[in-house]
Amino acid sequence: MYDKITGTMKKDLDRRIKVLPKEYQVVFYEMSKYLYQFGTCDAGIPNIQVDILNMFEAGAREGKDVLDIVGEDVIGFCDSLLEAIPHHSWLDKMKSALNQNIYKKLDRKMNDGK
């Protein structure tokens, strides 16, 4: 998998998204905005997007409603995806960085080995 999308990958993803039913496109783009807003740049969001796209393509082929796939709580669905990634949010990353910086400046090691 990949953490960053190259131009070619983005074109392929965009092409795949555009053939989905309109409702799927709307949900995909809104979910993507949320994931990028609350996930860190190194959280593997592109991988999550590919997984979502794969689910959406399968659901569209089966004629399912998009909310049958993600559920009525789309944010809850997104949050569960982000929870699977360590330091998934900027807040988590900043908290970790603060602790690491303090321990580094005090020339001490953190208990968890970081």
C-alpha positions in Angstrom: 0.0 0.0 0.0 1.0 3.6 0.0 0.9 6.7 2.3 1.1 9.3 -0.4 -0.8 9.5 -3.7 1.1 10.1 -6.8 -0.5 11.9 -9.7 -1.2 8.6 -11.6 -2.8 7.1 -8.5 -5.0 10.1 -8.0 -6.1 10.0 -11.6 -7.0 6.3 -11.2 -8.9 6.9 -7.9 -10.7 9.9 -9.5 -11.7 7.8 -12.5 -13.0 5.0 -10.3 -15.0 7.4 -8.1 -16.6 9.2 -11.1 -18.2 5.9 -12.3 -19.9 5.3 -8.9 -23.5 6.4 -8.4 -23.8 10.0 -7.3 -24.8 9.1 -3.7 -21.6 7.1 -3.4 -19.5 9.9 -4.7 -21.0 12.4 -2.3 -20.3 10.1 0.7 -16.8 9.3 -0.5 -15.8 12.9 -0.9 -17.3 14.0 2.4 -15.7 11.0 4.2 -12.3 11.9 2.6 -12.6 15.5 3.8 -13.2 14.3 7.3 -10.4 11.7 7.3 -7.9 14.3 6.0 -9.1 16.8 8.5 -8.8 14.6 11.5 -6.1 12.1 10.4 -2.4 13.0 10.3 -0.6 13.1 6.9 1.2 9.9 7.8 -1.9 8.1 8.9 -2.3 6.1 5.7 -5.4 8.0 4.6 -4.8 7.1 0.9 -4.9 3.4 1.9 -8.2 4.0 3.8 -9.6 5.7 0.7 -8.7 2.8 -1.5 -10.4 0.4 1.0 -13.5 2.6 1.1 -13.5 2.8 -2.7 -13.3 -1.0 -3.0 -16.2 -1.4 -0.6 -18.2 1.2 -2.5 -17.6 -0.4 -5.9 -18.7 -3.8 -4.5 -21.8 -2.2 -2.9 -22.7 -0.4 -6.1 -22.4 -3.6 -8.1 -24.7 -5.3 -5.7 -27.2 -2.4 -5.9 -26.8 -1.5 -2.2 -27.6 1.9 -0.8 -24.4 3.7 0.3 -25.6 4.1 3.9 -26.2 0.3 4.1 -22.4 0.0 3.7 -21.2 2.8 6.1 -24.2 2.9 8.4 -26.3 6.0 9.3 -23.5 7.3 11.5 -20.9 8.1 8.8 -18.7 10.0 11.3 -18.7 7.0 13.6 -17.7 4.8 10.7 -14.8 7.2 9.8 -13.7 7.4 13.5 -13.6 3.6 13.7 -11.3 3.6 10.6 -9.0 6.3 12.2 -8.9 4.4 15.5 -7.2 1.5 13.8 -4.2 3.8 13.0 -1.7 4.7 15.8 -1.5 8.4 16.3 -4.3 8.9 13.9 -5.1 12.5 14.7 -3.1 15.7 14.8 -4.0 16.0 18.5 -2.6 12.5 19.3 0.6 13.3 17.3 1.0 16.7 19.0 0.6 15.1 22.5 3.2 12.5 21.7 5.6 15.1 20.3 5.2 17.2 23.4 6.1 14.4 25.7 9.0 13.3 23.4 10.4 16.9 23.3 10.2 17.3 27.1 12.0 14.0 27.7 14.6 14.8 25.1 15.3 18.2 26.5 15.6 16.6 30.0 17.9 14.0 28.6 15.6 11.2 29.8 14.0 8.2 28.2 10.2 7.8 28.1 8.8 4.7 29.9 7.3 3.3 26.7 10.8 3.2 25.0 10.2 6.2 22.7 
